[in-house]
Amino acid sequence: MNIIFSSDNYYAPYLAVSIFSIIKNTPKKINFYILDMKINQENKTIINNLASAYSCKVFFLPVCESDFQNFPKTIDYISLATYARLNLTKYIKNIEKAIYIDVDTLTNSSLQELWNIDITNYYLAACRDTFIDIKNEAYKKT
């Protein structure tokens, strides 16, 4: 199972919690791919140690902030790391299937059922974010 996150150093502690919640609820060896926007070595070590304690792997993939420099920053708490997922294919090669999860997500059950969904004839499967107020114009621009 391949899981993708995007994070900067500020969100690295949330990333660790999200990874732990997945590991504890999904009884499968997992490869975590982190679109890395300057996560410091201390946080990388914590995340690596957490994953390796459960026989999972972590791959930190450096993302250049300048690729997203001209993107709108319409909401204060949204970092440039939010945009990195738009260039997934630039950073991640040779993976046929993956699940992208926001860094501030807690998983309270196995992802196996989601992983098993057959998306063979599709480029992408997605779900609506039900917590976003669609009346807020700033969200529509990010």
N, C-alpha and C positions, 0 to 999 in steps of 0.2 A: 504494500500500500504506500502510495506517495502522497504526502501532504505538503502544500506550499503555503508559506506565510510571507508577508512583507513587513519589515520592521526597521526602525531606527533605534538608536541607543536608548532614547527616552522610553520607548514601549517594550524594551527587552525584558523587563520583569514580568509584564503582562504576557509576553510571548512564552516565557518559561512556565507560567501557570497554565496557559492554554495547552502547551505541549504535554504537561503533566496530566491534565484532565483527559486528553486523548489517550495517552498511554494507559492510564488506569482503567479506561472503559473499553478499549479495543484490544482484544487478546491476539494481536498479530504484530509481527515485526514491521516497523514503520520506518520509511525514509522521509526525513523532514528536510525540505528545501527552503532556505531562508533567503529571500531577496534582501540583502544586507546593505542598509544605508548607514554605515559608520557605527555599527555595534562595537563597543570596545572589547578588548581581549578578556577582561574579567567576566563580563556578561556572557561572552562566547564560551568560556571555560565552564561556567555554571550550567549553561544549556547543554553543552557536550557531555558533561558528567551526568546530568539528569538522564539524557537519552541513552547513553552507553550503559547505565545501571540497569536498563530494561532491554538491552540488546537491540536498541534502535540506533539509527545513524542520522547525523545532521550534516548538511552541506550548506555552508555559508557562501552565497553567490554575490559578490560585490556589485552594487548598482551605483552608477554615476549620477549624482544629484543634478548635474548640469543637463542631463537628458530631460529633466522635468522643470527646469528653472522658469520657463515661460508659461507653465500651467497656472491656471487661476487658483489663488489661495483665498477662497471665499468664506471659509469657516476656520476660526482660529485654531481649534484643536486638531484639525486634519493636517497631517504632515505630508511632505513630498513622497514618503514611502507608500502612501495610499495609491499613488499613480503608478508605481513600479509594476503592478500586476498587468497594466496595459501593454507592457513589453515582455510578457512572460516568455515568448518564443525566442527572444534575444538572449535571455539568461539561462534558459533550461532547454537542453537538447536531449534527444533520444529517450524521451519518456512518453509512453503511449497514453497514459492516463494518470490524472492527479486530481486531488481535491484541494481547492483554494479555500482557506479559512481566514477570516479577519483575526488579527492578533488579539483582540479583546473578547474572544469567544470562549465560553466554557462548554465543554462537551460532557453531557451527563448520561450518555449511553454509547454503545458501540457504533462505530462508523461503518461496520462491515456491510450492513444492509444498503447503505448509500453507495458504498464501493461496488457492490454487486449489480447495480443497475446497469443494464446493457445500453451503452450509448454509441455502439459501433457505427451507426449511420449518421452521427452528429458530430459537429466540431466542438460543441459546447452545451453543457446543461447548466442551468442557473435557477435561482429562486429569488423571489421578490424580498426586499428588506422591509418587513412590516413595521419597523419602528421608525422609519423615516417619514417625517411629515411632508407629504408631497405638495403641500401648499407653500412650503418654504423654498423660495427661489434659489437660495444659496446652495441647497443640497442638489438641485438640478444641474448646477454648474460645476460640480466636483466629480 
